[in-house]
Amino acid sequence: MADRPQTVSVDGRRLRLTNLDKVLYPETGTTKADVLDYYARIADALIPHVRDRPLTRKRWVHGVGSDDEPGEVFFQKNLDDGTPDWVARHPLEHKSRSTVYPIVNDRATLAWLAQIAALELHVPQWRFDAHGEPRKPDRLVLDLDPGEGVGLLECAEIARSAREILQGMGLEPMPVTSGSKGIHLYARLDGSQTSDQVSAFAHELARALEADMPDLVVSDMKKTLRLGKVLVDWSQNSSAKTTIAPYSLRGRMQPMVAAPRTWDELDSPELRHLDYREVLERVEEHGDLLASLDERARDAGLEPTPERMATFEATPASKDRLEKYRSMRDAGRTPEPVPDAPAVPTEGRSFVIQEHHATRLHYDFRLEHDGVLVSWAMPKGPPTEPKKNHLAVHTEDHPLEYGTFEGTIPKGEYGGGVVTIWDSGTYELEKWRDDEVIVTLHGEPDGGLGGSPVKLALIRTGRTPDDEKNWLAHRMQIRAGGDADTETDTKTKTERSPKASGASTASNSTPDPATTARSTTKRATESSTGDARAALRKGPMLASLGTAGTIGGGAGWAFEMKWDGIRAIVDVRDPGADTAVTLRSRNGNDLTAAYPELAAIADATSGEAILDGEIVALDKQGRPDFGLLQRRMNLIGSADITRATRDVPVQFIVFDLLAHDGRSLLGDGYDERRSALEAVVHETGLVRVPAVFDSVETSLDEAMAISSRLGLEGVVAKKRASTYSPGRRSTGWLKLKHHSTQEAVIGGWLPGKGRREGGVGSLLLGIPGDGGLVYIGRVGTGFGDRDLDDLAARLEPLAQKTDPFLDIPRVDARDAHWTRPEIVGEVEFAQWTSTGRLRQPSWRGFRPDKAPSDVVKETP
């Protein structure tokens, strides 16, 4: 009879099996015999993932029960007296006790676990070494655990975002649907970091995901915060914590399995958990999808035969710096130089940056030092400006011969892909320490660095000698005489600069010869104010997004503060009259009635004029507040406008004069327009002419420091030789911001959860493209309660049934309410992702001064 005890031999180990007909999963009728069969057949895939790891097991000796009456579960760590003596084991000292754990290194032990109804197998991310001592962790895990109201699809979305971050750091995550609720992400580690260090990294990664997706992700363990969100559980990287092992059964109502999956599967809207039969079929057809996670564990089970031992060389008595490099390459299979001799110390100062198209494009930065090329992998290449540091991952030393290597590393070999030299040359050494390297690079004239000297600081970010892989690369500013400003130097110079007071203007500087020549030519065919009005129907001149690199140094630029308001062209036709002033937004809307107090601009202007400037609302500290200005927008009723005028007064910051007393100034250079502006407009309580800084006397860094200290948005750099080009986004004006912002068109919204239930939870944003909106992400933070009410009122009349986006992901489209793409808003964000999405967006407000056709992607 099948339910009678049986003694069987499993790989030479005798095991007594009992109660084989006992139903452990009543809902599906799955018996202990079925569980034994599963673990026997899955052993080759499962064992490498648990080998040499202390096993904690969860037992359901009477079965998992039902939803109404769940079966009793026993949680066990220590071995009991009935354990077969052939089961491998290791003691582990805890704070108050010593626990002896089973080690699952063979099929017989796995069968014994099935016999005692240990359905769930849990292991940590570290292994015991040959002496029974805990090693450092060899894998990272993130547990994406959905709260009420979300599920696998949301977990998959977060997994994709985590994958992007991890790949940028040289790690390749592998997904596992947990068989319970969520998804586990594993990544293989090199075993150089402690559990505390890996946990700290995982915690920061969880926080980064939470910042990126605040309406979907939570990193705090409190259950009260998890409604409608996914917990990114980073804590399972602790040496004391365990995770369900890949291919383990789960003690759920059905015999589900923690199943490795492909990334393509995670993109499917039909993504679901798999049961044990499906997993057996998958492994039979495709093998272990998680095999690369524990390759060394698979090798550990091989017998040390003479043939196998002959493939290993004896370890030399003294190691050289290229030992690790050689161990990772086969000279017979890769064209890379693999010298036999140890590295010999040299005094050379060469460098090379190689463009490496491997699994992901990255740049390998190498400095000759002590006879080798000390190397870092830079996912985004060397930084192009001081404001943006780049990640640099310290890798193995390379031989000097690698400095001239270009070629294709075969697929399947370490670093497989195409390698080309991006730039090379020599460097000057300023500092070389274990945690900091500062060099000045002199590359090729046509190299990737542009032929100019580049000063680079490499700084190790780890806090201990064990944590040495992750560094950051910082580009230092090279000033006249070859010196580089540090952040402290820049701040000191800003504070002592006479320009910091804002007293000096461009009118005090020497005009650019090109400006004078252009202006002289233009006067021969002067145009009228009417011509200027006609030209300005196209809209005002627009600034492009710039960087320090696009501006460079030296003369030729004027720096103005960037004001956080809405753009307005002001036409003053009859100074002193009640109807003297007309205000129009960037997209041509008449703003005159909405800002009645700005009729006083006429009192500040001598003669008829067309002015360009910004309407701003100031907070109690006198700083522009775009959120406050939102309360003045889109008002129609006279009572509402009167009330808002009283509660939120505005000012007009005028920064350009486009026409005066019948003559257009559009063709004049910046310096001449600025001089005329200061002569025509005088400051009042409502009208201000802001200071301008000349780049000869005030550097861009100093101007940005002033802007930051004043709490402003950034700086606009204007070429002093530039004329005014209505309706055109010009590189003659460049805007540089302390924080990135992006205008976007609203194409839909997702319902809220928790306190936002029944209303708008987040907005779906896009940028106009051919045939629709290009999706750039969703924003769910930055809203006040008043904003949410306003959103609902504005979006309701625009509802439509069709999706306006060209490429919105299914997970975002699933519960979306679509709207006609007519409303423009603005968000602040950290950066663009490689897939064209906004990272960490936060709502700033509506932009009624912009039409959807005005919206473009802000890229320098």
C-alpha positions in Angstrom: 0.0 0.0 0.0 1.2 3.5 -0.9 0.5 4.8 2.7 2.6 2.1 4.4 6.2 3.1 5.5 8.9 2.5 2.9 12.7 2.5 3.2 14.3 3.8 0.1 17.9 4.6 -1.1 18.6 8.1 -2.4 22.0 8.4 -3.9 23.3 5.8 -1.4 21.5 7.2 1.6 18.8 5.1 3.3 15.6 7.1 4.1 12.4 5.9 5.7 9.3 7.4 4.0 5.9 7.5 5.7 2.4 8.7 4.9 3.0 9.2 1.2 -0.7 9.6 0.5 -1.1 12.4 3.0 -2.6 15.4 1.2 -0.5 18.4 2.0 -2.3 20.8 -0.4 -6.1 20.0 0.0 -7.2 22.5 -2.6 -5.3 20.7 -5.4 -5.0 17.2 -3.8 -1.2 17.4 -3.9 0.3 14.7 -1.6 3.5 14.1 0.2 4.5 11.7 -2.6 4.0 14.5 -5.1 6.2 16.8 -3.0 8.9 14.1 -2.8 8.7 13.7 -6.6 9.0 17.4 -7.2 12.0 17.9 -4.9 13.8 14.8 -6.4 13.3 16.1 -10.0 14.1 19.8 -9.2 17.2 19.0 -7.1 19.8 19.7 -9.8 18.4 23.2 -10.3 17.6 23.9 -6.6 20.7 22.6 -4.7 23.3 25.1 -6.1 21.2 27.9 -4.7 21.2 26.5 -1.2 24.5 24.7 -1.1 26.6 25.4 2.0 24.0 27.8 3.4 22.3 27.3 6.8 18.8 26.1 6.2 15.7 27.3 8.0 12.6 25.4 7.2 8.9 25.8 7.6 6.9 22.5 8.1 3.2 21.8 7.6 3.1 18.2 9.0 -0.7 18.1 8.7 -0.9 20.0 5.4 -1.5 23.7 4.6 -5.2 23.5 5.3 -7.7 25.9 3.8 -8.5 29.6 3.8 -11.0 28.9 6.6 -8.8 26.6 8.6 -5.1 27.1 7.8 -2.8 24.3 8.7 -0.4 24.6 11.7 3.1 25.6 10.6 6.3 24.8 12.5 9.3 27.1 12.0 12.6 25.3 12.6 16.2 26.2 12.6 17.9 23.7 14.9 18.2 20.0 14.0 16.3 17.6 16.3 17.3 14.1 17.5 15.5 12.3 14.6 17.7 13.8 11.9 19.6 11.2 9.9 23.3 11.2 10.9 24.3 11.6 7.2 22.6 15.1 6.9 25.4 17.7 6.7 25.2 20.3 9.4 27.1 23.4 10.8 26.7 25.1 14.1 26.3 28.9 14.2 26.8 31.0 17.2 24.1 33.6 18.0 24.1 36.1 20.7 22.5 33.9 23.3 22.8 30.4 21.9 24.3 28.1 19.4 22.1 26.6 16.6 23.0 23.6 14.5 21.6 24.1 10.9 21.2 21.4 8.2 23.1 22.0 5.0 21.4 20.9 1.8 24.2 19.8 -0.5 22.6 16.6 -1.9 19.4 15.0 -3.2 19.1 12.7 -0.2 18.9 15.7 2.2 16.3 17.3 0.0 14.2 14.1 0.1 14.5 14.0 3.9 13.1 17.6 4.0 10.1 16.5 1.9 9.5 13.5 4.2 9.2 15.8 7.2 6.9 18.1 5.2 9.4 21.0 5.2 7.7 22.7 2.3 9.4 26.0 2.5 13.2 26.2 2.4 14.8 29.5 3.5 18.5 30.5 3.3 20.6 33.6 3.8 22.7 35.3 1.1 26.0 33.9 2.5 27.6 30.5 2.7 29.8 28.6 5.1 33.5 28.2 4.0 35.4 24.8 4.2 36.1 25.4 7.9 32.5 26.1 8.8 33.0 29.9 9.1 30.5 32.3 7.5 31.7 33.9 4.3 30.8 37.4 3.1 27.6 37.4 1.0 27.8 36.3 -2.6 24.5 37.6 -3.7 22.2 40.6 -3.2 18.4 40.2 -2.9 15.5 42.7 -3.0 12.1 41.4 -2.0 9.3 43.4 -3.8 6.4 42.8 -1.5 3.0 44.3 -2.6 0.6 45.8 -0.2 -3.1 45.8 -0.4 -4.4 47.1 -3.7 -1.3 46.3 -5.8 0.2 43.1 -7.3 2.7 41.5 -9.6 2.4 44.0 -12.4 3.4 46.9 -10.1 6.2 44.7 -8.7 7.4 44.1 -12.3 7.4 47.8 -13.0 9.6 48.4 -9.9 11.8 45.5 -10.9 12.6 47.1 -14.2 13.6 50.4 -12.6 15.8 48.5 -10.1 17.4 46.6 -13.0 18.3 49.9 -14.7 20.1 51.1 -11.6 21.9 47.9 -10.9 23.0 47.4 -14.5 24.5 50.9 -14.3 26.6 49.7 -11.4 27.8 46.5 -13.2 25.3 44.1 -11.6 22.9 42.0 -13.6 19.7 41.3 -11.6 17.6 38.2 -12.1 13.9 38.0 -11.3 12.1 35.3 -9.3 8.3 35.4 -8.8 8.1 34.4 -5.2 5.1 32.0 -5.4 3.5 34.0 -2.7 2.8 37.7 -3.5 5.7 39.5 -5.1 9.0 39.3 -6.9 12.5 38.7 -5.7 15.5 40.3 -7.5 18.8 38.6 -7.1 22.2 39.9 -8.2 25.6 38.0 -8.0 28.3 39.6 -5.9 32.0 39.0 -5.8 32.1 38.3 -2.0 34.2 41.3 -1.2 31.7 43.2 1.0 30.2 42.4 4.4 26.5 41.8 5.0 26.2 45.2 6.7 27.7 46.9 3.6 25.4 45.0 1.3 22.4 45.8 3.5 23.3 49.5 3.6 23.6 49.5 -0.2 20.3 47.7 -0.6 18.7 50.2 1.8 19.9 53.1 -0.3 18.7 51.4 -3.5 15.3 51.0 -1.9 15.2 54.6 -0.9 16.2 55.6 -4.5 13.4 53.6 -5.9 11.0 55.2 -3.4 12.2 58.7 -4.4 11.8 57.7 -8.1 8.3 56.2 -7.6 6.8 57.7 -4.5 3.3 56.9 -5.3 4.1 53.2 -5.8 7.2 52.3 -3.6 7.8 52.4 0.2 11.1 51.4 1.8 9.9 51.7 5.4 8.8 48.4 7.0 5.7 49.8 8.8 2.6 48.0 7.5 0.5 51.2 7.9 2.5 52.8 5.0 2.1 49.9 2.6 -1.5 50.4 1.5 -1.5 50.7 -2.3 2.3 50.5 -2.5 5.0 47.9 -2.9 7.6 47.5 0.0 11.1 47.1 -1.3 12.4 44.9 1.5 16.1 45.4 1.6 16.5 43.9 5.1 16.9 40.3 3.8 20.6 41.0 3.1 21.3 41.0 6.8 23.4 38.1 7.8 20.7 37.1 10.3 17.9 37.1 7.7 16.8 34.5 5.2 14.8 34.4 1.9 12.8 31.7 0.4 15.1 29.6 -1.8 14.7 29.6 -5.6 12.6 26.6 -6.6 11.3 26.1 -3.1 7.6 25.2 -2.7 5.4 27.7 -0.8 3.0 26.9 2.0 0.1 28.5 0.3 -3.3 27.1 -0.6 -1.8 25.8 -3.9 1.7 24.3 -4.5 3.2 27.5 -5.9 7.0 27.8 -6.3 9.6 30.6 -6.1 10.2 30.5 -9.8 13.0 32.2 -11.8 11.6 34.2 -14.7 12.8 36.0 -17.8 12.6 39.8 -18.1 10.3 39.3 -21.1 7.9 37.5 -18.9 7.8 40.4 -16.5 6.6 42.6 -19.4 3.5 40.5 -19.9 0.2 41.8 -18.5 -0.7 38.2 -17.8 2.2 37.7 -15.4 1.3 35.3 -12.6 2.8 32.9 -10.1 3.7 29.3 -11.2 2.9 26.0 -9.6 5.3 23.0 -9.3 4.2 21.2 -12.4 4.8 24.3 -14.6 8.2 24.8 -13.0 9.3 21.2 -13.7 8.2 21.6 -17.4 10.1 24.9 -17.7 13.4 23.5 -16.2 13.1 20.4 -18.4 12.8 22.7 -21.5 15.0 25.6 -20.6 17.2 24.6 -17.7 17.8 26.8 -14.7 17.2 30.5 -15.7 19.1 31.4 -12.5 22.2 29.3 -13.2 24.6 32.2 -13.5 23.7 33.3 -9.9 25.5 30.4 -8.3 27.9 29.0 -10.9 30.7 28.5 -8.3 28.3 26.4 -6.2 27.6 24.1 -9.1 31.3 23.5 -9.6 31.7 22.8 -5.8 29.9 19.5 -6.2 32.4 18.1 -8.7 34.7 15.4 -7.4 38.5 16.5 -7.2 39.6 13.9 -9.8 43.2 14.0 -11.1 42.0 15.2 -14.4 40.1 18.1 -12.8 43.0 19.0 -10.5 45.4 19.0 -13.5 43.5 22.1 -14.9 44.5 24.2 -11.9 48.0 25.6 -11.4 49.7 25.9 -8.0 49.3 29.3 -6.3 52.6 31.2 -6.6 54.3 32.1 -3.4 54.1 35.8 -4.1 51.2 37.4 -6.1 51.7 40.1 -8.7 49.2 42.8 -9.6 48.0 41.1 -12.8 47.1 37.8 -11.1 43.4 38.6 -11.0 43.5 39.9 -14.6 45.0 36.6 -15.9 42.5 34.5 -13.9 39.6 36.1 -15.7 40.9 35.6 -19.2 42.0 32.8 -21.5 44.8 34.0 -23.8 43.7 31.3 -26.4 40.2 32.7 -26.7 40.5 36.5 -26.4 42.6 39.0 -28.4 43.4 41.0 -25.3 47.0 41.1 -24.1 47.6 38.4 -21.4 51.3 38.7 -20.4 52.8 35.8 -18.5 55.3 37.9 -16.6 54.4 39.8 -13.4 54.0 43.5 -13.7 57.3 45.5 -13.2 57.0 49.0 -11.5 57.4 51.9 -13.9 57.3 55.7 -13.6 55.1 56.3 -16.7 52.1 58.7 -16.7 49.9 57.4 -19.5 46.2 57.1 -19.5 43.5 55.6 -21.8 39.7 55.8 -22.0 38.2 52.9 -23.9 34.6 52.8 -25.2 33.4 49.3 -24.3 30.2 48.0 -26.0 29.7 44.9 -23.7 26.3 43.9 -22.2 25.8 47.6 -21.7 27.9 50.5 -23.1 30.4 51.8 -20.6 33.8 53.5 -20.6 36.9 52.0 -19.1 39.2 54.6 -17.5 42.8 53.5 -16.9 45.8 55.3 -15.4 49.4 53.9 -15.6 50.7 53.5 -12.0 53.4 51.2 -10.7 53.6 49.2 -13.8 49.9 48.5 -14.4 46.9 50.3 -15.7 44.7 51.0 -12.6 41.2 50.8 -13.9 37.7 52.0 -13.3 34.5 51.3 -15.3 32.4 54.4 -15.8 28.8 53.6 -17.0 28.3 57.2 -18.2 31.8 58.0 -19.1 33.9 60.8 -17.5 31.9 63.7 -16.2 31.5 66.7 -18.5 30.9 69.4 -15.9 31.7 70.0 -12.3 28.0 69.9 -11.2 27.5 66.3 -12.2 29.6 63.5 -10.7 29.6 60.1 -12.4 29.9 56.6 -10.9 33.3 54.9 -11.3 33.5 51.2 -10.4 37.1 50.1 -9.5 38.0 47.0 -11.4 41.1 44.7 -11.7 44.5 46.2 -12.7 45.3 45.7 -16.4 48.7 45.3 -18.2 50.3 48.3 -19.8 49.9 46.7 -23.2 46.1 47.2 -22.7 46.6 50.9 -23.3 46.7 50.4 -27.0 44.2 47.6 -27.3 41.3 47.8 -29.7 39.3 44.8 -30.9 36.4 42.5 -30.3 36.3 40.3 -27.2 34.4 37.1 -28.1 30.9 36.6 -26.8 30.9 34.4 -23.7 34.3 35.7 -22.6 34.7 38.1 -19.7 33.7 41.6 -21.0 32.6 40.3 -24.4 32.0 43.1 -26.9 33.8 45.7 -29.0 36.5 47.9 -27.4 37.8 51.1 -29.1 40.0 53.9 -27.8 37.9 57.0 -27.0 40.9 59.1 -25.9 44.5 58.6 -24.6 47.5 60.6 -23.7 49.4 61.5 -20.5 48.5 62.9 -17.2 49.9 65.1 -14.4 49.6 63.6 -11.0 48.5 65.8 -8.1 47.4 63.2 -5.5 47.3 59.4 -5.3 45.9 57.8 -2.1 43.9 54.7 -1.5 40.7 56.7 -1.4 41.5 59.7 -3.6 43.2 60.3 -7.0 43.6 63.7 -8.6 45.0 64.0 -12.1 45.0 66.4 -15.0 44.6 64.6 -18.4 46.1 65.7 -21.6 44.4 63.8 -24.4 44.5 63.7 -28.2 43.4 66.9 -30.1 40.6 64.8 -31.7 39.9 62.7 -28.7 36.8 62.3 -26.7 37.9 64.9 -24.1 38.1 67.5 -26.8 41.8 68.2 -26.7 41.8 70.5 -23.7 43.2 69.6 -20.3 40.7 67.9 -18.0 41.2 67.8 -14.3 39.6 64.8 -12.7 39.2 63.7 -9.1 38.4 60.1 -8.3 37.0 59.6 -4.8 36.2 56.3 -3.1 32.8 56.5 -1.5 33.1 53.4 0.7 33.8 53.9 4.4 36.0 50.9 5.0 38.9 49.2 3.1 36.6 46.3 2.2 34.2 48.6 0.4 36.5 49.8 -2.4 34.7 49.2 -5.6 32.4 52.2 -5.8 34.1 55.5 -6.5 32.8 58.8 -7.9 34.5 60.8 -10.6 34.4 64.6 -10.2 35.4 67.1 -12.9 37.3 70.0 -11.4 37.2 73.5 -12.9 40.5 74.6 -14.4 40.9 78.4 -14.1 43.4 80.7 -15.6 46.9 79.7 -14.8 45.9 76.0 -14.7 44.5 76.0 -11.2 41.3 74.1 -10.4 38.7 75.6 -8.2 37.3 73.5 -5.4 33.8 74.1 -4.1 35.3 76.0 -1.1 37.4 78.2 -3.4 34.4 79.1 -5.5 32.3 80.0 -2.5 35.1 82.2 -1.0 35.6 84.1 -4.3 31.8 84.7 -4.6 31.6 86.1 -1.2 34.4 88.6 -1.7 33.5 89.5 -5.3 32.2 93.1 -5.7 29.7 91.7 -8.2 27.9 89.8 -5.4 26.0 92.9 -4.5 24.5 93.0 -7.9 25.6 96.7 -8.4 27.5 96.3 -11.7 25.8 95.7 -15.0 26.9 94.9 -18.6 26.6 98.6 -19.5 29.8 99.2 -17.6 31.8 96.7 -19.7 33.5 97.0 -23.0 31.0 96.2 -25.9 31.9 93.2 -28.0 33.3 94.2 -31.4 30.8 91.8 -33.2 27.9 93.5 -31.4 29.0 97.0 -32.5 29.4 95.9 -36.1 26.1 94.2 -36.2 24.3 97.1 -34.6 25.9 99.6 -37.0 24.7 97.6 -40.0 21.2 97.2 -38.6 20.8 100.9 -38.1 21.1 101.5 -41.8 17.8 99.7 -42.2 16.1 100.3 -38.9 12.7 98.8 -38.4 9.8 100.3 -36.5 7.9 99.3 -33.3 5.1 98.0 -35.6 7.6 95.6 -37.2 8.7 94.5 -33.7 5.0 93.8 -32.7 4.5 91.8 -35.9 7.7 89.7 -35.2 6.7 89.1 -31.6 3.5 87.4 -32.6 5.7 84.4 -32.9 6.4 84.7 -29.2 9.4 85.8 -27.2 13.0 84.6 -27.7 13.6 81.3 -25.8 16.7 80.0 -24.0 18.2 76.6 -24.6 19.2 74.3 -21.7 22.9 74.8 -21.2 25.9 73.5 -19.2 29.2 74.9 -18.0 30.8 73.1 -20.9 28.7 74.8 -23.6 29.4 78.3 -22.1 33.2 77.8 -21.4 35.1 80.7 -19.9 36.3 84.1 -20.7 34.6 87.1 -22.2 31.5 87.2 -24.4 28.7 86.4 -21.9 26.4 88.2 -19.5 24.8 86.3 -16.6 21.4 87.2 -15.3 19.5 85.5 -12.5 16.7 83.1 -13.6 13.3 84.1 -12.2 10.7 81.5 -11.3 7.6 83.0 -12.8 5.7 83.2 -16.1 7.0 85.0 -19.1 5.2 88.2 -20.4 5.7 90.6 -23.3 4.5 94.1 -22.1 3.4 96.7 -24.7 3.4 100.2 -23.2 1.7 102.4 -25.8 0.6 105.5 -23.9 2.4 106.0 -20.6 0.2 107.6 -18.0 -3.1 106.5 -19.5 -5.4 103.9 -17.9 -5.2 101.6 -20.9 -1.5 102.1 -21.6 -0.3 98.6 -20.8 -1.0 95.2 -22.5 0.4 92.0 -21.2 0.6 88.8 -23.3 1.9 85.4 -22.3 4.4 83.4 -24.2 1.7 81.7 -26.2 -0.1 85.0 -27.0 -2.8 84.9 -24.3 -3.9 88.3 -23.0 -3.0 88.6 -19.3 -3.8 92.2 -18.8 -7.0 91.8 -16.8 -5.6 89.0 -14.7 -2.8 91.2 -13.3 -4.4 94.7 -13.0 -1.7 96.0 -10.7 0.9 95.7 -13.5 -0.8 98.6 -15.3 1.7 100.6 -13.2 4.5 99.4 -15.5 3.6 102.4 -17.6 4.6 104.7 -14.7 8.1 103.1 -14.6 8.6 103.5 -18.4 9.8 106.6 -20.3 8.0 106.7 -23.6 6.4 103.9 -25.6 8.1 100.6 -25.3 7.9 96.8 -25.7 9.4 95.0 -22.7 10.2 91.4 -22.1 10.2 90.0 -18.6 8.8 87.7 -15.9 5.8 88.0 -13.7 6.7 86.7 -10.2 5.0 86.2 -6.8 7.3 86.6 -3.8 7.2 84.7 -0.6 7.7 86.2 2.9 11.5 86.0 2.3 11.2 88.0 -0.9 12.0 85.0 -3.1 10.0 84.0 -6.2 7.5 81.2 -5.4 6.0 79.5 -8.5 3.6 77.6 -6.3 2.3 80.9 -4.9 1.9 82.3 -8.4 -0.4 79.4 -9.2 -3.1 81.2 -7.2 -3.1 84.1 -9.6 -3.5 81.9 -12.8 -6.7 81.1 -14.7 -8.8 83.6 -12.8 -11.7 85.1 -14.8 -14.2 86.7 -12.3 -13.4 90.2 -11.3 -14.1 89.4 -7.6 -11.7 86.5 -7.7 -9.0 88.6 -9.4 -9.5 91.5 -6.9 -9.2 89.0 -4.0 -6.1 87.3 -5.4 -4.5 90.7 -6.2 -4.8 91.5 -2.5 -3.7 88.1 -1.2 -0.9 87.3 -3.7 0.7 90.5 -5.1 3.1 90.2 -8.0 6.0 92.1 -9.5 7.3 92.4 -13.0 11.0 91.6 -13.5 12.0 93.3 -16.8 15.1 92.1 -18.5 14.9 93.2 -22.1 13.8 96.2 -24.2 12.6 95.2 -27.6 11.3 98.5 -29.0 11.3 102.2 -27.9 9.6 105.3 -29.2 8.9 103.9 -32.7 12.2 102.0 -33.2 12.6 98.2 -33.0 15.7 97.1 -31.0 15.4 93.4 -32.1 18.4 93.7 -34.3 20.6 95.4 -31.7 23.1 93.5 -29.7 22.5 92.5 -26.1 24.7 95.2 -24.6 23.0 98.0 -26.5 19.5 96.7 -25.6 20.6 96.4 -22.0 21.9 100.0 -21.9 18.7 101.2 -23.4 16.6 99.3 -20.9 18.4 100.9 -18.0 17.8 104.3 -19.5 14.1 103.7 -20.3 12.8 101.8 -17.3 13.3 102.8 -13.7 12.5 100.6 -10.7 9.4 100.9 -8.6 7.7 98.7 -6.0 6.1 96.7 -8.8 8.8 96.9 -11.5 12.4 95.7 -11.1 15.4 95.7 -13.4 17.6 93.0 -12.1 21.4 93.0 -12.0 23.5 91.5 -14.7 27.0 90.1 -14.3 29.8 90.3 -16.9 31.6 87.0 -17.5 35.0 88.7 -17.5 34.7 89.8 -13.9 32.3 87.1 -12.5 32.6 83.4 -13.4 29.6 81.2 -14.1 30.3 79.3 -10.9 30.2 82.6 -9.0 27.0 83.6 -10.7 25.4 80.2 -9.9 26.6 80.5 -6.3 24.9 83.9 -6.0 21.7 82.5 -7.5 21.7 79.7 -5.0 22.4 82.0 -2.0 19.4 84.2 -3.1 17.2 81.1 -3.4 16.6 81.6 -7.1 16.2 79.0 -9.9 19.5 79.4 -11.6 21.2 81.6 -14.2 20.5 82.6 -17.8 23.7 83.2 -19.8 23.3 85.6 -22.7 25.8 86.1 -25.5 26.6 89.8 -25.5 26.9 89.6 -29.3 23.4 88.1 -29.7 20.4 89.9 -31.2 16.8 89.1 -30.2 15.1 86.3 -32.2 11.3 86.2 -31.5 9.8 82.8 -31.2 13.0 80.9 -31.5 14.9 78.8 -29.0 18.4 80.1 -29.4 21.8 79.0 -28.2 22.5 82.7 -27.7 20.6 82.4 -24.5 21.4 79.4 -22.2 19.6 78.6 -19.0 21.4 76.7 -16.2 19.3 75.5 -13.3 20.1 74.2 -9.8 17.3 71.7 -10.3 16.0 70.2 -13.6 12.5 71.1 -14.7 10.4 70.0 -17.6 7.2 71.2 -19.1 4.8 68.4 -20.0 1.4 67.8 -21.4 -1.2 65.9 -19.3 -2.6 63.0 -21.2 -4.4 61.2 -18.4 -4.5 60.4 -14.7 -4.5 57.4 -12.3 -7.0 57.1 -9.4 -5.6 57.8 -6.0 -5.3 55.4 -3.1 -5.5 55.9 0.7 -6.4 59.5 1.5 -6.6 60.3 -2.3 -9.1 57.5 -3.0 -11.9 58.8 -5.2 -9.7 61.5 -6.8 -6.5 62.0 -8.8 -3.6 60.0 -7.5 -1.0 60.8 -10.2 -0.8 62.5 -13.6 0.4 60.8 -16.8 2.7 63.1 -18.7 4.0 63.3 -22.2 5.8 65.5 -24.8 4.3 66.0 -28.2 5.6 63.7 -30.9 4.5 62.5 -34.4 1.0 61.4 -34.0 0.6 61.7 -30.2 2.3 62.1 -26.9 5.6 60.5 -26.1 5.2 59.2 -22.6 7.7 60.5 -20.1 6.3 59.2 -16.8 3.9 59.9 -14.1 4.0 62.4 -11.2 2.2 61.9 -7.9 4.1 64.2 -5.5 4.2 67.9 -5.0 0.4 68.4 -4.9 -1.4 70.1 -2.1 -5.0 69.3 -1.3 -6.0 72.5 -3.1 -4.0 71.4 -6.2 -5.8 68.0 -6.2 -9.2 69.6 -6.2 -8.1 72.0 -8.9 -6.8 69.1 -11.0 -10.1 67.2 -10.8 -12.1 70.2 -11.9 -9.8 70.9 -14.8 -9.5 67.4 -16.1 -13.1 66.3 -15.9 -14.3 68.3 -19.0 -11.4 67.0 -21.0 -12.2 63.3 -20.5 -11.9 61.0 -23.6 -12.0 57.3 -24.2 -8.9 57.1 -26.4 -5.3 56.9 -25.2 -3.3 60.0 -26.4 0.1 58.4 -25.8 2.2 56.6 -28.4 4.1 54.3 -26.0 2.6 54.2 -22.5 3.5 51.0 -20.6 0.6 48.6 -19.9 1.0 48.8 -16.2 0.4 52.6 -16.3 -2.4 52.3 -18.8 -4.3 49.7 -16.9 -6.4 51.9 -14.7 -5.9 55.2 -16.5 -8.5 57.9 -17.2 -7.6 59.6 -20.5 -7.9 63.3 -21.2 -7.5 65.5 -24.2 -3.9 66.7 -24.3 -4.6 70.4 -23.8 -3.2 71.2 -20.4 0.5 72.0 -19.8 2.2 71.7 -16.5 5.7 71.7 -15.1 7.6 69.2 -12.9 10.9 69.3 -11.2 13.0 66.1 -11.5 16.4 64.5 -10.8 17.4 63.3 -14.3 16.2 61.5 -17.4 16.4 57.7 -17.4 18.0 55.8 -20.3 14.4 54.9 -21.4 13.3 58.5 -21.6 11.4 58.7 -18.3 11.5 61.3 -15.6 13.3 60.2 -12.5 11.9 61.5 -9.2 9.4 64.0 -10.7 7.6 66.4 -8.5 4.7 68.7 -9.6 5.4 72.4 -9.7 2.2 73.7 -11.2 0.3 74.5 -14.3 1.7 76.5 -17.2 -1.2 78.4 -18.7 1.3 80.6 -20.6 2.3 77.5 -22.6 0.5 75.7 -25.4 1.1 71.9 -25.9 2.9 72.7 -29.1 5.4 74.8 -27.1 6.6 71.8 -25.0 9.9 70.3 -25.9 12.3 68.0 -24.1 14.8 69.9 -22.0 18.2 68.5 -22.9 21.4 70.5 -23.0 
